Amino acid sequence: EDNVRVHAYFHVTRPDGTEATRMLEFEEGGADYDPKKYRDPAFLDKNRCSAGELELLSDGDFLFKVCPTMTIACKLAGVDVNTYFPSCPNLQSALLIARVHWNEEKEDYDITYSNPLMLSDLQSSRGVMEQHMTVLPDGRWLIVLRGSNYVHEGWNTRISTAAPGFKWYAVSYDEGRTFSPLMPWHFDTREVVYSSASAHWFYRSQQNGRLYWIGNVVDPSMIHANDPRFPLHICEVDENLGCLKKDTLTIIDTVREGQYKVELSNCNIVTNPETKDLEIRLSKININDADQGSGKPGDWYSEAWEYIISFE
């Protein structure tokens, strides 16, 4: 259902103490939020996007990620949305990287945006989601994200029920100002990283300095939308090629006998400040998955697990 209309705001506190709040705007004819006109179509139907995840850059600029609707993204890219993503373009999102620079003359921030990172509804029924980015030693920015092959009648989905599930990636050679088109991510063996529509992370070990990726790598024949979310893997990133080293792919955990729907994906990742070990805290959702979908109290039962990983 189209029951959430998200808008993103940017709040600035200037050196003199004055403050300003403004909505991120990508379309003409829009209106800011007015509590007296909270159903104003100029607000509800325009400039719909979400934003977050601030990150400071070495030159003093900072960035954040913006997820506008596919309608907005197609306009920015100069693409006909009715051809590229006609199914539900105001429900699903694309991705922009916003770079924020302090303008001393204006005593305000200037915001510039990268080109939109998009997947058509023949590639992903849910646009792009859960993007994670890292900087490689030669200065390239590598971003990896999830799509979805979920087929939903209410979305007028065009994607095929046989569409494969990938993790997708793009590369920037100019510090996030422009990105390459999204492509299926791969191992150094040229094999594709098949993965369900699930969360994933980059992690740089403080013990050996190497970069790793944590996520679900699964049998491609089993992938349907968000499932399966097991096994949970860790794999080293080849920082010269920007892909995964297949011979380092290691299972952190997987399902036990008789389990089919346990989620091994949503977790918190931290570095132990004393030992420098990687600590992963994960909720095993649906651990009693024999009752999945039955409406019984155990359907969403989970257990909290902790994994400690040391690196050589």
N, C-alpha and C positions, 0 to 999 in steps of 0.2 A: 504494500500500500504506500501511496505517496503521502506519508503522514509526518515527515520530518523535513523542514526547510532550513538548512544550516547556512549561516553567514559568518564570515570571519572578520575580526576587528583587530586593529593595531593600536596599541596604547603607548604613548611617548611621554616620558618625563624629561624636560629639557634642563640644561645646566642651571638656568635661573629659577628652577623650581616650578615653572608653569607646565601644565599637562595638556595633552591633546589626544583625543580618541577618534579614529576614523575607520570606516568600513573599507575593506578591500573591494575595489570596484573594477569590473571588467566589461560592463555593459552600459550603454547609454539609456537614459530614461528610468534609472533605478532611484529608489528612495531609501533613506536611512530608517532605522526602526523608530517608530512613534507609538508609544503606549496607547495613545488615543485613537490610532489607526492601525492597530496591530494586524489587521487583515488586508491592508493596502496591497493590491496586486503589484504595484511598483516595487514594494519591498519583498513580498513573498516569492515573486516569479523571477526576479532579477538578481544577479551577482551571487548566486548560490554556490558556496564553497566552504570547505573546512581548512584549517591551517594549524600548524604547531611544530614542535621539535626544534627549538632554537639551537644553533651551533655557532660558536665564535670561530672566526677564521684568523689566520696568522697576521693578515694585513690590517686587522681591526674591524673589517666588515663582519657581518654575521648573516647567516642564512636561516630560512625556515621553509618547510614544505607546505605547499598549497595544493589542495585537491578540488578543482572546480568541476562542475558538471560536464559531461561530454558535450552538451550543447555549447557551453562557453569555450571549451578546449578546441572544438572543431572550428569555431569562429576565429580563434587566435591563430590556428594552424592554416586557415584558408581552405578548409576541407568542408564539403557538403555533408552535414550531419545526417541527412536523410539517405545518403548512400553509405556513409561510413559506420554509423551507429544509430539506425532508425528505431531500434526496439524499445529502449527506455532511456533516452539520453539525459533526461532531467533527474534520473534516479541514480545512475552510475557515474563514476568520476574518472578523471585523468590526473596527471601530476605535473606541477610546475615547481621549480626550485627558485625561491625568491632570495635575491641578494640585497642586503640593506646596507647603505653607505651614509655616513654622517656628512651632511652638507653644512659647512661652517657658515657660509654666507646666509643661508636660510635659517640656520639654527634648527634644522629639522632633518629627518631621514629621507633619502631618496630610495625607492624600491624599484628594482628591475627584475624581470622574470626570464627564466629560460624558455626555450621552446617547449611545447606540451609533450609529455610522454604519454602515448595513447596506445590502446589496443582496440581494434574494431570488435563489434559484437559477433563476428565470425571467428575471432581469436579468443575472446574472453567475454562471457555474458555479464560479468560484473566490473568491467573496466579494469583499472589497476588498483592494487591495494597493498598495504603493509610493506612499504618500500624501506630498504635499508641501504646505506651508502657508506663507502670507505674510500680513503685516498691511498693510492698505490705509490711506491717509492719514486717513480719517475714523474709524479705529479698528476697522473690521470685520476679522474674520479670514476669509481665503479659503483653503479647502483643496481640492486637486484630486488625484484618485487614479484608478487603473486598475481596471477589472473584466476579465472575459474571457468570450468566447462559445465557449470550447473545449468540445466534446462528448466525453465520456469514459464509456465503458460501465461501467468499474469504479467510477465515482462515482455511478452511477444518475442521470446528468445529466438534468435536465428542460429545460434551455434549448434553444431551437430552433436548428437548423443555419442558419437564416436571420436569427438575431438580430443586430442591428447592433453594431458596436464603438464605444464612446464613451470619452472621458475624462469622468469624473463630478466634480461639485463640490458643496460645501456652504458656507454662510456662517454665522458666529457674530457676534452683535451684543453679546455680553456677555463678551468676552475668553476665549472657548473653553469657557465653562461649559455652554452649550447650542448646538447646531447645527441648521440647517434640514435637511430631508430631502435626500438626494442627488438631483441632477438632472443630465441631460446638459449638459456645458459647451458654450459657444457663442462665436461671434464677435459683434462689434458689428453685423453684418449680419443677425443672428438665425440664421445657419447653424450647425449643430452641428459641434463639433470631433470629426471621426471619426479614431480612432486605434486602433492595435493595442494589445494588452496589453504595453506596453513602458514603460521607465523614462522619467522626465521631470523637469525642474527649473525652479524660479524663480531668477532672477538679477537683482540690482539693480546697474546699472552705476555704478562710481565715477567715470566720466567725465561722464555727463550726469544721473545720479540717477534715471533711468527704470527701471521694472520690466519684465522680459522673461520669457518662458517658452520653454524649449528642449525639444523632443520631436518625435515622429513624427506628422505629419498626412498621412493617406493616403486613397486612393480607397476609399469605403465598400464597394464591391463586392468588394474584394480582401481584406478583413480576415477572418482566421481565427485566433483565439487570439492567439499572440505575433507573428504575421506579417501583413503585411511590416513590417520595421523600417527602412524607408527611405521617402521622403527624411528626413533630419534637418533640422528647421526651427528658426528662432528667430523670435519674434513678440512685439511689444510688448503689454503688458497695459494696458487702459483701467482706470485705478485708480478712476475714478468709478463705472463700471458693473461692474467685477469680471470682465470678459470680455476676449477677445483682439481687437486691432485688425486686421481682415482685410487692409487694404491695406499692413500692415507685414510680412506673412508672407513670410519669406525662406528659401530653401534654403541650408543650410550645405554639405551634400554629399548625393549620391545614388549609385545604382549605375551602373556602367559598362556598355557594350554587352555582352550575353551573360551578365550576372549577374542572378540572381533571388532569392537567399537571403542576401545579405550583410546583416549586422546593423550598422546605424548607430544604436546606441542607448545602449549601456553605456559611459559615459565619466566622466572626472573634470573638474570645472569649478573653475578658480581665477582670481584676479585677480593680474596681474603687479604686484608692489608698487611698481615704479618707473614703468612706463608707464601703469598702470591699465587696460591692455587685458584683455579676456577671453581666457583660454587654455583650450581644450578639448582633452583628450587622450583618444583613442578607439581601441579595438581593433576593427578590421574583421574580425569573426568570419565564417568561411565565405567568405573572399574568393575561394577557388577553388571556388565553389559548384557547378560542373558535376559534382563528385564527391559532392555532398551525399547522405548516407545510404547510400553504397556500401560503407562500411567501409574505404576506402582511407586511407592515412596523411594525405592532404591534406584530409580532411573538415572538420576543425576548425582548419585553418591560418588564421592571422590576421596582419595587419600593424598596427603602432602608428602612428597618425597624430596630428598636432598641428595645430590650427586657431587662428589669432590673429585676434580680432575687435576693431576699434576703433569707438567710438560718437561721433557728432557731438553 
